Amino acid sequence: MLREQIENLRSDRALREKYADRILAFLEAYAVLVFFLILFDGLGFVGFSIPEAAIVTLVGSTAVAAIGLVGFVAKGLFK
C-alpha cells in the first residue's frame, strides 16, 4: 500500500513537471511573438501596423499570462 502511494506521488510529480515545462515553453513562445509584433510595428517593417489598442492588449495579456501561469504552476508544483 505504501509503495503504491509513493509511486503515485512520483508519477504525479513527473506529470506536473512535464506540464510545467510545456506551459513555460508556451509562455516563452508567446512573449517572443509579442516582442516581434511590437518590434515590427515600431520599426514600420514593410508597412506593418497594429492599432495602439491591440498593442496595449498584447502587452497586458503577456504580463497577465506570465504572472498568472507562473503563479499557477508554482502553486501546483509546491503544494
Backbone bond lengths (Angstrom), bond angles and torsions (degrees), N, CA, C in turn:
res aa  C-N    CA-C-N  psi(-1)  N-CA   C-N-CA  omega(-1)  CA-C   N-CA-C  phi
1 M - - - 1.451 - - 1.526 110.89 -
2 L 1.314 116.30 -47.80 1.456 120.85 -179.36 1.523 111.22 -65.16
3 R 1.324 116.45 -38.54 1.471 120.10 178.63 1.526 111.06 -63.48
4 E 1.322 116.65 -38.97 1.462 120.25 178.05 1.524 110.99 -64.71
5 Q 1.315 117.27 -40.41 1.463 120.55 178.48 1.524 110.96 -64.91
6 I 1.323 116.39 -41.51 1.467 120.26 178.31 1.518 110.11 -64.15
7 E 1.319 117.11 -42.82 1.464 120.89 178.79 1.529 110.76 -63.88
8 N 1.325 117.10 -40.15 1.467 120.68 177.07 1.525 111.41 -63.00
9 L 1.319 117.13 -41.12 1.466 120.53 178.00 1.515 111.30 -63.91
10 R 1.318 116.81 -41.95 1.474 120.28 177.85 1.520 110.79 -63.67
11 S 1.319 116.01 -42.48 1.459 120.66 179.20 1.528 110.98 -63.91
12 D 1.326 116.53 -43.42 1.466 120.57 177.97 1.520 111.25 -61.50
13 R 1.313 117.27 -42.57 1.459 121.31 -179.97 1.525 110.53 -63.54
14 A 1.324 116.81 -43.85 1.463 120.26 179.17 1.526 110.79 -62.93
15 L 1.314 116.60 -40.60 1.460 120.50 179.32 1.525 111.24 -66.11
16 R 1.324 117.27 -42.84 1.472 120.46 177.81 1.520 111.06 -62.52
17 E 1.320 117.64 -41.93 1.464 120.44 179.25 1.524 110.88 -64.92
18 K 1.317 117.02 -39.60 1.463 121.45 178.56 1.528 110.64 -60.03
19 Y 1.319 115.89 -48.96 1.463 119.20 -179.24 1.523 112.19 -71.41
20 A 1.305 117.73 -31.64 1.464 120.28 175.50 1.520 109.93 -62.97
21 D 1.325 117.02 -41.22 1.465 120.54 177.61 1.522 111.26 -63.77
22 R 1.320 116.71 -40.46 1.466 120.02 179.45 1.528 111.55 -67.10
23 I 1.303 116.52 -41.01 1.461 120.31 178.87 1.522 110.28 -64.46
24 L 1.324 116.98 -41.92 1.458 120.56 178.17 1.526 110.92 -63.29
25 A 1.324 117.57 -42.42 1.465 120.83 178.24 1.528 110.79 -62.35
26 F 1.332 117.26 -41.41 1.462 120.60 177.34 1.522 111.19 -62.14
27 L 1.325 116.06 -45.15 1.455 120.61 -179.14 1.525 111.07 -63.52
28 E 1.327 116.88 -40.97 1.462 120.30 177.68 1.524 110.90 -63.18
29 A 1.328 117.09 -45.16 1.464 120.68 179.69 1.529 110.83 -63.08
30 Y 1.317 117.41 -41.15 1.464 121.58 179.02 1.526 110.75 -63.98
31 A 1.329 117.01 -42.69 1.465 120.57 179.65 1.527 110.89 -64.98
32 V 1.323 117.15 -39.63 1.471 120.61 178.41 1.526 109.94 -65.58
33 L 1.321 117.21 -42.50 1.462 120.84 177.93 1.527 111.05 -60.09
34 V 1.314 116.89 -46.34 1.465 120.95 178.87 1.524 110.30 -62.79
35 F 1.330 117.36 -40.88 1.462 121.02 178.25 1.525 110.86 -57.66
36 F 1.337 116.40 -48.24 1.458 118.88 -178.16 1.527 112.02 -69.02
37 L 1.311 117.99 -34.94 1.462 119.62 176.02 1.526 110.86 -61.75
38 I 1.327 116.27 -43.87 1.465 120.16 179.32 1.526 110.58 -68.73
39 L 1.320 116.86 -39.55 1.465 120.84 178.26 1.523 110.94 -62.37
40 F 1.330 117.14 -48.46 1.460 120.64 179.57 1.523 111.29 -62.37
41 D 1.319 116.87 -38.04 1.460 120.07 178.03 1.526 110.45 -67.07
42 G 1.318 116.58 -42.92 1.466 120.36 -178.53 1.517 113.14 -66.47
43 L 1.332 116.46 -36.11 1.463 120.37 -179.29 1.524 112.45 -87.39
44 G 1.313 117.41 -7.54 1.459 120.65 -178.08 1.515 111.60 66.67
45 F 1.315 116.98 39.37 1.463 123.87 -176.12 1.528 110.17 -61.08
46 V 1.314 116.71 112.28 1.463 125.27 176.52 1.535 111.75 47.15
47 G 1.316 115.42 46.67 1.455 120.22 178.38 1.520 114.20 70.47
48 F 1.318 116.60 16.53 1.466 121.87 -179.35 1.517 108.79 -72.07
49 S 1.324 117.31 125.35 1.456 121.18 -178.86 1.526 109.92 -144.76
50 I 1.316 114.67 133.14 1.463 121.23 177.75 1.524 106.97 -120.59
51 P 1.324 118.01 135.79 1.469 119.42 176.92 1.530 111.37 -59.70
52 E 1.320 115.38 149.10 1.466 120.56 -176.91 1.529 112.30 -59.00
53 A 1.317 117.23 -38.11 1.469 120.31 179.58 1.527 111.16 -62.35
54 A 1.325 116.69 -36.80 1.468 120.12 178.84 1.524 110.83 -69.03
55 I 1.325 117.19 -37.95 1.468 120.53 178.32 1.524 110.05 -64.88
56 V 1.318 116.63 -44.29 1.470 120.43 178.30 1.528 109.88 -60.34
57 T 1.313 117.03 -41.59 1.462 121.17 178.55 1.522 111.22 -64.21
58 L 1.324 117.56 -43.42 1.467 121.08 178.79 1.521 111.70 -61.87
59 V 1.320 116.46 -46.55 1.465 120.04 -179.64 1.528 110.42 -64.99
60 G 1.308 116.81 -44.11 1.463 120.26 179.51 1.515 112.87 -64.50
61 S 1.322 116.18 -41.90 1.467 118.66 -179.69 1.519 111.52 -69.06
62 T 1.325 117.23 -30.69 1.462 120.14 176.24 1.519 110.27 -65.95
63 A 1.317 116.32 -43.89 1.465 119.78 179.10 1.527 111.09 -64.90
64 V 1.315 116.82 -43.83 1.465 120.38 179.71 1.527 110.50 -64.15
65 A 1.325 116.83 -41.84 1.465 120.09 179.11 1.519 110.88 -63.54
66 A 1.317 116.20 -42.71 1.468 119.66 -179.49 1.519 110.98 -63.10
67 I 1.306 116.65 -49.24 1.465 120.31 -178.09 1.530 110.41 -67.70
68 G 1.307 116.96 -46.35 1.462 120.76 -177.42 1.511 113.78 -66.54
69 L 1.325 116.98 -47.45 1.458 119.27 -178.14 1.513 112.21 -69.04
70 V 1.308 117.16 -39.91 1.463 119.29 178.07 1.523 109.80 -63.36
71 G 1.317 117.09 -43.31 1.460 119.80 177.96 1.516 112.34 -63.83
72 F 1.324 116.65 -42.23 1.460 121.40 179.97 1.523 111.21 -64.46
73 V 1.327 116.29 -45.03 1.464 120.68 -179.90 1.518 110.63 -66.69
74 A 1.319 116.98 -44.30 1.465 120.06 -179.71 1.526 110.72 -62.47
75 K 1.313 116.86 -39.91 1.465 120.21 178.75 1.525 110.46 -63.33
76 G 1.319 116.37 -41.84 1.460 120.12 -179.85 1.517 113.49 -70.12
77 L 1.319 116.43 -34.33 1.463 119.53 -177.65 1.514 112.84 -76.89
78 F 1.316 117.26 -30.99 1.458 120.26 -171.56 1.521 113.28 -115.18
79 K 1.328 117.49 31.48 1.469 118.47 178.27 1.503 111.33 -87.59
